[in-house]
Amino acid sequence: MPAKGYVEVNELYCKACELCVTDCPHDVLALDLDHLTPTGYHPAHMVNPEACTGCVICANVCPDAAITVYRYDQQKAEV
């Protein structure tokens, strides 16, 4: 069973650079064009959460450290 995870984006730090969107190998993230942050950016958000493997690429490429990635405990997920 492949790993599963989820992403949290801190809207106070996200500047819509799209690095996380373009580098995600599973097309999990996109910019939320219907929402603006208090600083005037369209933040990244999960559009395909079931495809997230928790690979952490998005968090690693984020220049503003706006992304936190969590992985599900596989043993608990299988029960």
TIZA-14798 format. One record per atom (N, C-alpha, C): x, y, z; residue number from 0. Coordinates in steps of 0.2 Angstrom, whole numbers. Layout:
N
+-------+-------+-------+-----+
:     u :     v :     w :  nr :
+-------+-------+-------+-----+
:     X :     Y :     Z : NUM :
...
+-------+-------+-------+-----+
END
This chain:
79
+-------+-------+-------+-----+
:     u :     v :     w :  nr :
+-------+-------+-------+-----+
:     4 :    -6 :     0 :   0 :
:     0 :     0 :     0 :   0 :
:     4 :     6 :     0 :   0 :
:     3 :    11 :    -5 :   1 :
:     8 :    17 :    -5 :   1 :
:     6 :    21 :     1 :   1 :
:    11 :    25 :     3 :   2 :
:    10 :    30 :     8 :   2 :
:     5 :    35 :     7 :   2 :
:     2 :    38 :    12 :   3 :
:    -3 :    43 :    11 :   3 :
:    -2 :    49 :    16 :   3 :
:    -4 :    55 :    14 :   4 :
:    -2 :    61 :    18 :   4 :
:    -7 :    66 :    16 :   4 :
:    -6 :    72 :    19 :   5 :
:   -10 :    78 :    18 :   5 :
:    -5 :    84 :    19 :   5 :
:    -7 :    89 :    16 :   6 :
:    -3 :    96 :    16 :   6 :
:    -8 :   101 :    19 :   6 :
:    -4 :   105 :    23 :   7 :
:    -7 :   111 :    26 :   7 :
:    -3 :   117 :    24 :   7 :
:    -7 :   122 :    21 :   8 :
:    -3 :   128 :    18 :   8 :
:    -5 :   134 :    23 :   8 :
:     0 :   137 :    26 :   9 :
:    -1 :   143 :    30 :   9 :
:    -2 :   149 :    25 :   9 :
:    -8 :   151 :    25 :  10 :
:   -10 :   157 :    20 :  10 :
:    -6 :   163 :    22 :  10 :
:    -4 :   164 :    28 :  11 :
:     0 :   170 :    30 :  11 :
:     7 :   171 :    27 :  11 :
:     9 :   165 :    25 :  12 :
:    16 :   164 :    22 :  12 :
:    16 :   163 :    14 :  12 :
:    11 :   160 :    12 :  13 :
:    10 :   158 :     5 :  13 :
:    10 :   164 :     0 :  13 :
:    14 :   165 :    -5 :  14 :
:    14 :   170 :    -9 :  14 :
:    13 :   168 :   -17 :  14 :
:    10 :   163 :   -17 :  15 :
:     7 :   160 :   -24 :  15 :
:    13 :   160 :   -29 :  15 :
:    19 :   157 :   -27 :  16 :
:    24 :   157 :   -32 :  16 :
:    23 :   151 :   -36 :  16 :
:    19 :   146 :   -34 :  17 :
:    17 :   140 :   -38 :  17 :
:    23 :   135 :   -39 :  17 :
:    28 :   135 :   -35 :  18 :
:    33 :   130 :   -35 :  18 :
:    31 :   124 :   -33 :  18 :
:    26 :   124 :   -28 :  19 :
:    24 :   118 :   -25 :  19 :
:    19 :   114 :   -30 :  19 :
:    15 :   119 :   -34 :  20 :
:    10 :   116 :   -38 :  20 :
:    14 :   113 :   -44 :  20 :
:    19 :   116 :   -47 :  21 :
:    23 :   113 :   -53 :  21 :
:    27 :   107 :   -51 :  21 :
:    30 :   107 :   -45 :  22 :
:    34 :   101 :   -43 :  22 :
:    31 :    95 :   -40 :  22 :
:    25 :    96 :   -38 :  23 :
:    21 :    90 :   -35 :  23 :
:    20 :    85 :   -40 :  23 :
:    23 :    79 :   -39 :  24 :
:    23 :    73 :   -44 :  24 :
:    16 :    70 :   -45 :  24 :
:    11 :    72 :   -40 :  25 :
:     5 :    69 :   -41 :  25 :
:    -1 :    74 :   -42 :  25 :
:     1 :    80 :   -44 :  26 :
:    -4 :    85 :   -45 :  26 :
:    -9 :    86 :   -39 :  26 :
:    -7 :    86 :   -33 :  27 :
:   -11 :    87 :   -27 :  27 :
:   -13 :    94 :   -26 :  27 :
:    -8 :    99 :   -28 :  28 :
:    -9 :   106 :   -26 :  28 :
:   -11 :   110 :   -32 :  28 :
:   -15 :   116 :   -31 :  29 :
:   -16 :   121 :   -36 :  29 :
:   -17 :   127 :   -32 :  29 :
:   -17 :   133 :   -36 :  30 :
:   -19 :   139 :   -33 :  30 :
:   -26 :   140 :   -32 :  30 :
:   -28 :   143 :   -26 :  31 :
:   -36 :   144 :   -25 :  31 :
:   -37 :   151 :   -28 :  31 :
:   -40 :   151 :   -34 :  32 :
:   -41 :   157 :   -38 :  32 :
:   -48 :   160 :   -35 :  32 :
:   -51 :   157 :   -31 :  33 :
:   -58 :   160 :   -28 :  33 :
:   -56 :   163 :   -21 :  33 :
:   -50 :   163 :   -19 :  34 :
:   -49 :   165 :   -12 :  34 :
:   -42 :   169 :   -12 :  34 :
:   -42 :   175 :    -8 :  35 :
:   -36 :   179 :    -8 :  35 :
:   -34 :   179 :     0 :  35 :
:   -28 :   179 :     1 :  36 :
:   -25 :   179 :     8 :  36 :
:   -26 :   186 :    10 :  36 :
:   -24 :   188 :    16 :  37 :
:   -24 :   195 :    19 :  37 :
:   -19 :   199 :    15 :  37 :
:   -14 :   196 :    12 :  38 :
:    -9 :   200 :     9 :  38 :
:   -10 :   200 :     1 :  38 :
:   -16 :   197 :    -1 :  39 :
:   -18 :   198 :    -8 :  39 :
:   -15 :   193 :   -13 :  39 :
:   -14 :   187 :   -10 :  40 :
:   -11 :   181 :   -15 :  40 :
:   -17 :   176 :   -15 :  40 :
:   -17 :   172 :   -20 :  41 :
:   -21 :   166 :   -21 :  41 :
:   -17 :   160 :   -18 :  41 :
:   -18 :   158 :   -12 :  42 :
:   -14 :   153 :    -9 :  42 :
:   -15 :   146 :   -12 :  42 :
:   -10 :   142 :   -11 :  43 :
:   -10 :   135 :   -14 :  43 :
:   -15 :   131 :    -9 :  43 :
:   -18 :   126 :   -12 :  44 :
:   -22 :   122 :    -8 :  44 :
:   -23 :   115 :   -11 :  44 :
:   -25 :   110 :    -8 :  45 :
:   -26 :   103 :   -10 :  45 :
:   -32 :   102 :   -15 :  45 :
:   -31 :   100 :   -21 :  46 :
:   -36 :    99 :   -25 :  46 :
:   -37 :    91 :   -27 :  46 :
:   -32 :    87 :   -25 :  47 :
:   -32 :    80 :   -26 :  47 :
:   -30 :    77 :   -20 :  47 :
:   -33 :    77 :   -14 :  48 :
:   -30 :    75 :    -8 :  48 :
:   -29 :    67 :    -8 :  48 :
:   -33 :    64 :   -11 :  49 :
:   -32 :    56 :   -11 :  49 :
:   -26 :    54 :   -14 :  49 :
:   -23 :    58 :   -18 :  50 :
:   -16 :    57 :   -22 :  50 :
:   -10 :    58 :   -18 :  50 :
:   -11 :    62 :   -12 :  51 :
:    -5 :    64 :    -9 :  51 :
:    -2 :    58 :    -5 :  51 :
:     5 :    58 :    -6 :  52 :
:     9 :    52 :    -3 :  52 :
:    13 :    55 :     3 :  52 :
:    13 :    61 :     4 :  53 :
:    17 :    64 :     9 :  53 :
:    24 :    64 :     8 :  53 :
:    26 :    65 :     1 :  54 :
:    33 :    65 :    -1 :  54 :
:    37 :    71 :     1 :  54 :
:    34 :    76 :     3 :  55 :
:    37 :    82 :     6 :  55 :
:    40 :    86 :     1 :  55 :
:    40 :    85 :    -6 :  56 :
:    43 :    89 :   -11 :  56 :
:    40 :    96 :   -11 :  56 :
:    34 :    97 :   -10 :  57 :
:    31 :   104 :   -10 :  57 :
:    34 :   108 :    -4 :  57 :
:    34 :   105 :     2 :  58 :
:    37 :   109 :     8 :  58 :
:    44 :   110 :     6 :  58 :
:    48 :   106 :     3 :  59 :
:    55 :   107 :     2 :  59 :
:    56 :   113 :    -3 :  59 :
:    52 :   113 :    -8 :  60 :
:    53 :   119 :   -13 :  60 :
:    50 :   125 :   -11 :  60 :
:    46 :   126 :    -6 :  61 :
:    43 :   132 :    -4 :  61 :
:    48 :   137 :    -1 :  61 :
:    49 :   142 :    -4 :  62 :
:    54 :   147 :    -2 :  62 :
:    52 :   151 :     5 :  62 :
:    45 :   150 :     6 :  63 :
:    43 :   154 :    12 :  63 :
:    41 :   150 :    18 :  63 :
:    42 :   143 :    17 :  64 :
:    41 :   138 :    23 :  64 :
:    33 :   139 :    25 :  64 :
:    29 :   139 :    20 :  65 :
:    22 :   140 :    21 :  65 :
:    18 :   133 :    21 :  65 :
:    22 :   127 :    20 :  66 :
:    19 :   121 :    19 :  66 :
:    21 :   116 :    24 :  66 :
:    16 :   113 :    27 :  67 :
:    18 :   107 :    32 :  67 :
:    15 :   101 :    29 :  67 :
:    19 :    96 :    29 :  68 :
:    16 :    89 :    26 :  68 :
:    16 :    84 :    32 :  68 :
:    10 :    81 :    32 :  69 :
:     9 :    75 :    37 :  69 :
:     8 :    69 :    34 :  69 :
:    11 :    63 :    36 :  70 :
:    10 :    57 :    34 :  70 :
:     5 :    53 :    39 :  70 :
:     1 :    49 :    36 :  71 :
:    -4 :    45 :    40 :  71 :
:     0 :    39 :    42 :  71 :
:    -1 :    36 :    48 :  72 :
:     2 :    30 :    51 :  72 :
:    -1 :    25 :    47 :  72 :
:     3 :    21 :    43 :  73 :
:     1 :    16 :    39 :  73 :
:    -3 :    10 :    43 :  73 :
:     0 :     8 :    49 :  74 :
:    -3 :     3 :    52 :  74 :
:   -10 :     5 :    55 :  74 :
:   -11 :    11 :    57 :  75 :
:   -18 :    13 :    59 :  75 :
:   -22 :    14 :    53 :  75 :
:   -20 :    16 :    47 :  76 :
:   -24 :    16 :    42 :  76 :
:   -27 :    10 :    39 :  76 :
:   -23 :     4 :    40 :  77 :
:   -25 :    -2 :    37 :  77 :
:   -30 :    -6 :    42 :  77 :
:   -30 :    -4 :    48 :  78 :
:   -35 :    -7 :    53 :  78 :
:   -42 :    -5 :    52 :  78 :
+-------+-------+-------+-----+
END
